[in-house]
Amino acid sequence: MAAYKVKVATGDVLEAGTRNSIYITLVGTRGESPQKAMSYKFLPGKVKERTVKCEQDLGPLVLVRLTKTRLFLEDAWFCKEVHVTAPNGTTYHFPCHQWLEGITTQEFREGTGRTHLTSTLPWKKMADDDLEVLKEHRRKELKARQDAYQWKNYAEGWPRCLSVDSIFDLDSNIQFSCTRAKSFKGLLIYQGTTHLLSGFLSRPNSWRSLDEMRSIFSRTKGRDIVPEYVASHWQEDAFFGYQFLNGNNPIIIRNCTVLPEKFPVTQEMVADSLGRGTTLDKEMKEGRIFIVDYEVLQGIPAGTIHGRQQYVAAPLCLLHQDANGHLRPIAIQLSQMPGPSSPIFLPSDDEWDWLLAKTWVRNADFYSHQVITHLLRTHLFGEVFAVATLRQLPTCHPLFKLLIPHFRFTLHINTLARTILINPGGVIDKGSGVTHEGLLLILQRGLEKVTYTSLCLPEDIQARGVSFIPNYHYRDDGMSLWEAIKRFVSGMVAFYYTDNAAVQGDAELQAWVMDIFTNGFLGRTSSGIPSSLKTVAELNKFLTMVVFTCSAQHAAVNNGQYDMGAFLPNAPSSMRHPPPEEKGKAFLQHFLDTLPEVDTTANILVALILLSSRLEDIRLLGHYPEERFTEAEPRRLIRTFQRELEDIHERIEERNYKAELRYNYMNPQEIENSISI
């Protein structure tokens, strides 16, 4: 008689326990145990212990089978893990981290990470799934996942997404936790009610003054420090330039060595801005001229708000890095077509002409940031990575274990976005100046321009020519995080993949990469996105890009939305007058009448507050409470990664302590593991 000591742990999350009946079966290389009743009452965070007796030793354990039944009421159960101690003292760890619903039987594998190597290769060193029961389990799991997680087209030319119609169609294991759902809904209701009671949501008219615009964020206690700074400095050219480095859209600025023909800035125009003893050509050759081009917005159809026509521009902006390292705009053109009706605005122009031109750039940046930098390049790509992982990598695969924490709640938040945020009649449709068709077109154009280089921070920084510009905190903090993530994932890869041949021979890995290439980047080879991986180095780079995109990059472009957008003129979501075609016509009331109405501002602000809020139940970068890895080396690598993140945090805190305006969006203490908001 062989006796196995079994410990079954219930997750420590809200409503994780159950009063339904739970049974367990142990599966080893020499057979399986009788089904054993565990209990009918499991409490959150608690462990149940039982002894399972067998007539003979089962050999090394490879699976546990959990069965949940009920007589009457359904009571879902979240199983954290199972530990089994064999008669010879060997302990087996079976990570679960899954909801069991209804009358169901689920099988969970022993926690050692297993790649999928082609068995005919002579260099195969790991006996991955030699047992038929494990091969069958792997096949069945992937088949079930591929049936459950299917692709669909949301819009022509967009990355494909998960084929569900609402959050209620999502599997419980990818939905918000109960805690997160209540926090999300509560904040949305609170902020909406606050603005309604304050009268903002019922005023379809212009703001009375610039000072009145402060009142809308002054009511958000504890969140008004940065908006107050923005409201005090938004008119300054230096702060305008600063935002291209450390604002919500820090990836669009590029070094300019040759002016494009469509932007005919002359030496005479910018001589005063450049100062004595230099020229525009000299400044370009020495790397101190930068350009921002919103060509993606050319010809985008504008919509209406309250029945009134809105307007969209596709401006170009030239900036100069001065002797003190500050970045300032020196020329702005509000269209892609130069000519008499598209003047080049300059700092020497009338105050309101120049301010209005800069505000048009901020409006264009709102669209570029929200639709491309934020929605496409983090949320939608994150969803592609998540769905491909669920479809192509089984739970036992080490890359599944590595990546799945970085997709927590992503499918839920994106599904929610498609139903209330970017849908026809949604928040963006009602509050921005572009039509729904225009939004679809902006993102389609954005995807056409995405390259693998642009998604890999070190290469992107070099390609944009911004390696040496000072005070670029996004770059500096981002590079620290990129390198820390790279060391972490490279250590994991080195543990599971002995050489390049192991990468090439992992059929599941190759299917995963191809799924991303095909459904995320629509098979566009010109993007440079790989459709297969041939070396360990290529795998390290690709994994670093995925983890960085889903954590640090999202934090950089998401967390400051309220800070930088709460004061309306700094990030207007629409413009109610067309771009000026001549100088000397702008004045204060015209400026106020060009910006969005009060209620439009309030609607957008409710969304920005929510999107940049820190909700309950967050998981910070590098924190993996669901212990999916059972081997010692991956656990050591996680601890090392956490120490490196703490060092980065301390360096950022030291810098911020001395700063007038803190840049904290890439502080590891502010970065979630995943795109969950």
C-alpha positions, -999 to +999 in steps of 0.1 A: +000+000+000+014+034-010+002+066+008+004+100-008+000+132+013-020+158-007-024+195+000-048+215-021-046+253-018-075+277-027-065+311-041-065+341-018-089+362-040-124+374-035-150+346-038-123+320-045-138+294-021-165+269-028-190+247-011-192+223-041-176+189-038-140+185-050-123+152-059-087+144-068-069+117-088-032+113-090-016+102-123+019+087-124+041+069-149+029+035-136-008+042-132-033+064-114-049+065-080-086+060-071-106+092-071-104+107-036-130+131-021-112+162-008-140+183+008-172+202+001-160+234+017-129+253+006-121+288+020-101+315+002-064+313+011-067+280+030-052+246+024-070+212+026-050+181+034-058+145+026-041+112+022-046+092-010-039+055-007-030+033-036-024-004-039+010+002-055+035+030-061+024+052-090+060+061-101+069+097-108+037+118-107+029+137-139-007+149-135-034+156-110-070+154-120-095+177-102-132+171-104-158+196-092-194+184-088-225+199-072-260+188-062-278+221-063-262+256-065-232+264-086-202+277-066-171+284-087-138+276-072-103+291-078-076+265-072-042+279-066-020+248-065-017+212-054+013+197-035+018+159-033+044+141-012+051+106-024+059+076-002+096+080-009+095+117+003+096+133-032+074+164-033+056+173-065+042+208-072+012+212-095+005+249-102-032+255-111-042+292-108-075+285-125-112+288-119-132+256-120-169+262-129-199+239-133-195+201-132-161+198-146-128+178-146-095+196-152-060+181-154-029+199-142+007+190-150+036+189-126+053+223-126+086+217-144+087+238-176+086+217-208+094+229-243+081+211-273+111+197-292+110+176-323+117+141-310+138+130-340+165+156-334+197+140-321+205+169-298+173+165-277+183+163-241+150+167-223+125+139-222+096+163-229+063+144-230+077+109-239+047+095-221+016+092-243-006+105-215+014+138-215+014+141-252-023+136-253-028+162-225-007+187-244-027+181-276-061+183-259-052+215-240-041+233-271-071+221-291-095+233-264-077+267-262-077+272-300-115+265-300-120+289-271-097+317-282-103+324-318-094+354-339-117+379-356-114+411-376-126+442-357-119+465-386-101+464-420-064+468-416-064+465-378-046+438-359-070+409-353-085+405-318-103+379-296-136+368-311-160+378-284-188+404-284-187+415-247-169+409-214-197+384-205-184+361-232-149+359-217-137+329-198-135+335-161-098+330-161-092+361-182-119+384-167-113+411-141-111+398-106-141+407-084-119+432-066-108+448-099-143+449-114-158+466-083-129+492-082-133+499-119-170+504-118-170+524-086-144+549-099-163+553-131-196+560-113-180+583-088-162+605-114-192+607-137-215+617-108-189+643-096-188+660-129-226+658-134-233+673-100-207+700-107-226+710-138-198+703-163-216+674-181-247+696-187-229+726-204-227+723-242-211+757-245-176+773-245-155+778-214-158+813-201-121+818-195-088+799-193-089+802-156-123+785-154-108+754-170-087+748-139-119+743-119-126+709-135-095+692-122-093+712-089-122+690-077-101+658-081-083+659-048-049+644-047-046+644-085-043+681-092-005+686-086+007+679-121-024+695-138-017+726-119+019+727-131+006+721-167-019+749-163+008+773-151+034+764-179+014+752-209+020+784-229+057+782-225+077+769-255+101+750-233+073+730-217+057+724-251+090+709-262+095+690-230+063+670-237+077+654-268+104+639-246+085+631-214+048+635-221+022+610-232+036+606-267+074+604-263+081+582-294+072+606-323+100+631-322+129+625-347+162+642-354+160+663-386+191+666-408+173+676-440+140+696-441+112+679-461+101+698-492+066+700-478+079+721-449+098+750-464+113+767-433+140+793-442+169+806-423+153+840-421+122+826-404+141+810-376+172+832-372+159+849-341+149+816-325+183+800-332+203+830-319+234+846-331+264+829-346+246+799-361+223+789-390+196+764-396+219+743-417+246+743-391+221+733-363+208+704-384+243+691-392+252+692-355+220+673-345+201+700-327+171+703-349+141+679-345+108+674-363+074+660-355+052+651-384+015+642-381+012+631-417-009+602-405-038+627-400-039+640-435-073+637-450-089+621-419-126+629-419-138+652-391-171+646-374-196+667-355-203+673-318-237+687-309-244+689-346-215+713-351-187+705-375-152+698-360-119+701-378-087+680-380-052+692-391-020+673-400+007+697-388+045+697-389+065+711-361+102+720-361+121+721-327+155+733-317+177+722-288+192+753-273+225+758-255+209+749-222+195+716-236+159+728-237+138+718-266+117+746-281+094+749-312+107+773-338+082+767-367+048+751-372+029+744-404-007+732-399-010+712-431+010+689-453+007+712-483+027+745-481+013+776-497-003+809-491-032+794-472-009+773-450+015+798-434+044+788-412+038+801-377+067+813-357+075+823-320+078+859-332+042+860-344+014+875-324+008+858-291-025+842-300-014+831-335+015+812-320-005+798-291-032+786-314-007+770-337+008+751-308-026+741-296-033+726-331-002+705-327-014+694-292-047+684-308-029+663-334-008+648-307-040+638-289-051+616-319-016+603-325-011+593-289-046+579-282-050+559-314-015+548-324+009+551-295-015+540-268-043+519-284-024+502-312+011+499-300+003+487-265-033+476-261-039+459-294-004+444-297-007+432-261-039+414-270-023+398-300+006+385-279-020+372-253-043+354-277-013+339-296+001+327-263-032+311-252-036+294-286-001+281-292+017+275-258+004+249-233+005+257-196+036+236-191+056+255-217+082+277-200+074+307-222+037+304-212+047+305-176+070+335-183+045+355-203+010+348-190+014+372-160+020+400-185-014+395-201-034+397-169-068+414-176-057+426-210-084+407-229-110+420-205-100+457-207-097+455-245-131+439-249-145+466-227-128+493-248-144+479-280-178+481-264-177+515-246-146+535-257-137+531-294-171+518-307-195+540-328-212+563-303-185+555-276-165+579-255-139+587-282-165+590-310-186+615-289-157+634-275-131+637-303-132+656-336-127+627-359-155+604-371-155+567-362-143+560-397-115+585-392-104+567-360-103+534-379-083+549-407-057+565-383-050+532-367-049+514-400-023+539-413-004+536-380-002+498-383+012+502-419+041+522-405+049+500-375+083+483-377+100+458-354+127+484-349+102+509-336+090+484-310+125+476-297+135+507-276+173+507-282+169+504-319+140+529-320+161+555-301+189+551-325+167+552-356+150+584-345+184+600-338+176+609-302+204+591-283+220+622-270+193+648-264+194+657-227+165+655-202+149+626-221+137+606-191+115+583-211+146+571-230+168+568-200+143+551-177+131+530-206+166+518-214+172+508-178+140+488-178+146+473-213+180+460-202+167+446-169+139+428-187+163+415-213+186+400-186+156+384-170+142+368-200+176+358-214+183+339-181+150+321-185+157+312-222+193+300-213+178+277-187+153+260-211+170+263-245+205+249-247+213+263-282+199+277-314+188+243-326+165+241-295+148+273-305+144+261-341+131+228-330+104+241-306+073+237-328+050+254-304+073+284-301+075+288-339+037+285-342+034+313-316+056+336-335+038+329-368+005+335-351+017+370-340+031+378-374+000+367-392-027+381-370-010+410-353+010+424-382-012+409-410+018+391-425+035+423-436+071+414-442+081+450-446+075+455-409+105+434-401+084+415-375+098+379-376+076+350-386+100+325-371+129+326-347+162+309-355+186+318-326+186+322-289+195+359-294+164+364-316+142+348-290+157+369-262+150+401-282+114+391-292+105+382-256+120+414-243+099+434-267+067+416-257+073+420-220+084+457-223+054+465-245+030+450-221+045+467-190+069+496-192+058+510-226+021+509-216+029+527-183+049+554-202+020+563-225-009+556-203-002+567-167+002+604-174-030+609-194-048+627-167-017+646-156-011+661-191-047+662-203-067+675-174-060+711-184-079+712-217-057+735-239-027+712-234-045+682-250-077+692-267-097+663-281-114+683-308-112+717-325-144+737-334-129+761-359-108+753-389-070+757-389-061+794-395-051+801-431-036+835-423-020+852-395-033+880-373-069+867-369-066+849-335-077+863-302-088+850-268-125+844-275-117+828-308-093+805-290-120+796-264-145+789-291-120+767-309-115+744-280-140+717-270-172+726-251-174+722-213-194+689-215-171+674-241-142+682-219-158+666-189-167+634-208-131+630-220-118+638-186-138+611-169-122+586-193-087+600-187-091+598-149-102+562-152-075+552-177-047+566-156-059+555-122-043+530-100-070+505-093-071+478-066-056+444-072-026+456-093+004+435-100+036+455-103+063+447-128+084+417-116+059+405-090+046+370-097+025+358-068+012+330-089+042+307-086+042+289-120+079+280-120+089+252-097+126+249-105+152+268-084+169+287-113+138+305-126+129+315-090+164+329-085+161+348-118+128+364-106+145+375-073+174+390-092+150+408-116+131+422-086+163+435-071+173+453-103+139+469-105+143+482-070+176+497-080+160+514-109+132+527-086+158+542-062+176+560-090+144+575-104+134+586-069+167+603-064+164+622-096+128+631-090+136+644-055+155+673-071+131+679-100+105+706-103+083+683-123+087+646-115+089+620-143+075+589-126+057+570-153+084+545-158+092+540-121+089+503-114+066+511-085+041+526-110+044+499-137+020+471-139+030+437-152+003+439-178-021+462-197-050+460-174-065+495-176 
